[in-house]
Amino acid sequence: MARQAHTSMIVSFLRAGNRRYAVRASLRDGRILEMDPAPGFDPWMPHDLQHFLVEKHLGIAGAVFGRLAAGGTAGTFHAVAQGSSPRDASRLRRRHAAKDARLMPELGEDYARSERATYVCWQDWLQHADDPALQARGAEMAQAARSLLNGMSSAERAIYTPARCAAIRQEFARLSERWVALAVGESLSEPW
């Protein structure tokens, strides 16, 4: 997928508690979608921030963040109704969920592809980290990552070039550094 020349949304990752986070997507048309709480907290980088980075870098259009940018909910986000009644908010959530169900049916495999890519790239970053504790986590995940890679089609596996993996590791390092510096109540934002 060719990367869009414009930003279609800004995604914010909020450290909502000591072991909690939330994700908010502000779309270009002014709509806001949110997942709070979000699953998969990690002190170095929460799971959905990993997905964001990998999906953006690998151009996975039909998974979580591509669907959000297209106006869907990815099945886990809900529309934030600003200044409306609870009834209007409920109507808005139903409308977004219905739209999400119709979005990108030809890209249904992208969710699974995103999960595989996120695991493989996260393991690769951990394995190459300077911190011995992170390297140990990466070593524990290595066999599962190899199994995922071996189970991929040759076309899917071909995207994991050394240069691309190095670029993704660099992005993981950049965003992890930003994430660990956040206090509860603070967030980091990235364009999609």
Secondary structure, 3 states (H helix, E strand, C coil): CCCCCCCCEEEEEEEEECCEEEEEEEECCCCEEEECCCCCCCCCCCHHHHHHHHHHHHCCCCCHHHHHHCCCCCCCCEECCCCCCHHHHHHHHHHHHHHHHHCCHHHCCHHHHHHHHHHHHHHHHHHHCCCHHHHHHHHHHHHHHHHHHHHCCHHHHCCCCHHHHHHHHHHHHHHHHHHHCCCCCCEEEEEC
